[in-house]
Amino acid sequence: MKWLLITLFMVTVMAAGSQASAPWTMYDFGAEVFDHNNNWSPVWYGHKIGNLPSPGNLAEGGEGFDLEGLHFTRNGNTINLALVNSFGYTAHSTGWDRDYNLGDLFFGFDGNCDQYGIDVSTGRLYQVDSYVGIPNTPGSYYGTDIAAEVGAWEIEDGQYLDDVNWVMNEHQGLETNPMNGFSGDTYIWEFSFDAGLISEFDNYSSISFCQTLACGNDKIFETYPAVPEPITLLLMGAGLLGMGAYRRIRS
């Protein structure tokens, strides 16, 4: 039984070491490239625009402005994010002959969504002090209830924490339901950073992410409950096994 306890301890240490040293890996799309935001918008426009197609009332439809999904995982002490959209960094409106840039990716804990942000144009992580909403440009929803609903668009001021690992790639053929003649190309943004940069990752009940683009036509809003890290579960399981073995020895 003594050797059982030693073996459990060694397995736990080895697993902890492998978790701590695991490199950042690219998002594994699997069967969930898109989530429920694909081809619709969680913004209610009041005139039946925003659900399907997502969104837009011009002949171009909404595929060119589609924020399609966001995925969040934690691997050891590494935070991984994957953002899916249909336009990369800039969505072009042929109707307005204007470009609308992707907003920064905001997140927060326990009901907040704007405590921290990743500047998507620079790859920098900030603790957010202030932000601005969608800009006052032709074709945007500036000054409307929609602007208030989509919330933060770009970081205005904040405390710089660190650069994040990030990459954005275009993928063809992933969109199973392209609309109004658009190519259906999909852009995947991947971000990775150290959870130790943000103290709230030590103790939180939920984390929320939000993002929009400059016209305010669509938004991402995703909330994830806190889940134990794999290494935490392993340590807990090893501890329980050890306690059980110890009790059997004592009895």
N, C-alpha and C positions, 0 to 999 in steps of 0.2 A: 504493500500500500504506500509505503514511503516513496518507492520509485514512481508510482502513479502521480503523486503530488509533484515530484520533481519534473516529470514529463509534462504535466499540465502547465507548470510554470515556464518551462522552456518553450513550449508551443506558443504561449501567450506573448512572451518576449519577442520571439521571432515574428509573430504576426504583427505586433506593434511596430517593430522595425520596418517591416515591409510596407505597412500603411504610411509610416512617416516619410519613407523615401520614395513613395510611388510618384512617378512623374505625371505632369499634366498630359492628358490624352484628349484627342479630338472627340467631339460629341458622337456617340453611337446612335445614328438616327433610328435604327430598328424599324418598327412599323408606325412610329409616332412622330413623323417629321412635323406634322401640323397638329395643332390642338383645336379646341372649339372656336378659335378666332378665325379659322380659315374660311374665307369668302363671306364673312359677315362682320359687322362692327358692333361692339357693346354700347354704342352711343345711339340714343333715340333722337332722331332729327325732327320729329313732329310732322314730317310730310312723306312718310313711308320710304325714306332713304336711309340706308345704313345697315339694314339687315341682309338683304340679298337683292341685287349685287352689293358688294361691300366696298365702300360706299360710293356715292357720286351720282349726280343727276345729268351729267353730260354724256355724249354719245360714247365716250371712251369707257364708261362704266367705272367699276371700282378696283379692278384687279391691279392696276398700276399704283394703288395707294394702300395696299393691304398689309397690315401687321398681322401675321398669321399664327404666331405661337411663341411661347417662351418656356424653357425647361431649366430646372434648377436641381443640382445635386451637390452633395458634399462628400468628398472622398478624403477621409482622415482630416487634415487641417486645410484642405484645398477646396475652395468654392468654385464650381463650374457652372457657367450659364450658357445657354444656347438660345439665340433670338432668331426667329424665322420671319422674313418678310419677302415681298415680291419686287422690291425696287432697289435694294442695297442702301446707299446713303441718300440718294436724291430721287424723288418721285416727280416726274414731269407731267404737267397738265397741258394737253394740246388746246383745250378750250380756253384757258387763261394765258397760254403761252408763257408759263412760268414754272420754275422749279421750286419744290418744297423739300427742305432737308429733314432728315430724321432727327428727332429730339434725343436728348440724353436719357440714359436708362437709370431711373430712380428706384430706390428701394428703402424699406424701413421695417420696423419690428412692432409686433403686437398692436396692429391697427393703423400704424403710420406707413406712409409710402414715399416720403420725401426727406428722410433723414440723411441718406447717402445717395451718391450718384456717380455713374461712370460717364465721363465725357467721351462720347463715341467718336468724336473727331480727333482726339488726342490719345485715348486709351488711359486717361488718368482717373484715379479714384479719389473722391472728395467726401468729406463730411459737409453736408450742405448747410450753409447759413441762409441763403436766399436763392430764389429761382424766379424765372419769368415764364408766363404762359405763352400761348401761341401768338406770333407777332401780327401786327396790324398791316397785312398785305392783301392785295386783291385776291379773292378766292378763298381766303381763310375765314374761319368762324370767330375771329376776334370780336369781342364785345357782345357775344351772345351767351345764352345759357350753356351752350355746348362747350365754349371755352372754359367755363367754370367746371364743367363736368369732366373734361379731359385733364384739367389741372396743370401740373408742371410740364414745361416743354424743354427748358434749357437751364443749366446751372448758371446763376448770376455771380454768386460769391460763396466761398467755402474754404475749409481747411484741406489742403492737399495731403493725402495719405500715402500714396504710392502709385506707380504705374502698374497696370494689369497686363497679363498676357492676353493678346487678342488677335483674331484673324477673321477675315470675312471672305467667303468664297461663293461664287455663283454655281448653281447646280441646275442642269437642264433635265427635264423629264420627270421631276418629282411631283409637280402639281397635277393632280388627277382630275381637276375640274376648273381649267382656265376659263375666263369669261371674256366675252365680247372681242374675240380675235387676238387677245394678248398671247404672248408666247408661252406663258405658264412657267417661266423661269423662276427659280427660288434662290434666295440669298440667305446664307446661314452665317450669323455672327456668333463667334465663340469667345467667351471671356473667362479668365481664370485668375484668382488671387488668393492670398493667404488669409484665412479666417481670423488669424491673430491680429490683423490690422483693426478689427472692429470688435470691441468688448462685448457687444450684445450677442455675438455668436456663442458666448459661453452659457447664456441662459435666456431663452426666449420661447414663447409659445407659438408664434407664427411669424412668417416673413412675407412681405408683399412687394411686388414689383409693378411699376407703371411706366408707360412710355407713350408718346404720341409723335406726330410729325407736324411740320409748321402750319399746315392748313387745318389741323384738328379734325380731319376726316375719319380717323380711326384711332384706337388706343389699345394698348396692352394693359390689363390689370389682372394679375395672378397672385393668389395667396396660397402659401404652403404651410402646413403645420410642422412643428419641430419633430424631428425623428431622431432616435438615438443613432450615433455613428456606428458603423460596423465594428470598429475596434472596441467601442464601449459595450456593445452587446457581447462580444467575445470575452472581454474581461469579466463581465457580469456572469456569463455562463461558466467560465473557468472557476470563478470564485464560488459559485453555488456547488459545482462539482467537488471542489476542494473541501468545502464545509461538510458536504455529505460524506466524503471519504474520511474526514477527521472524526466525525461522529461515530462512524462504523468502527474505527480503530479504538475509540474511547470505550465503546460498548463491548 
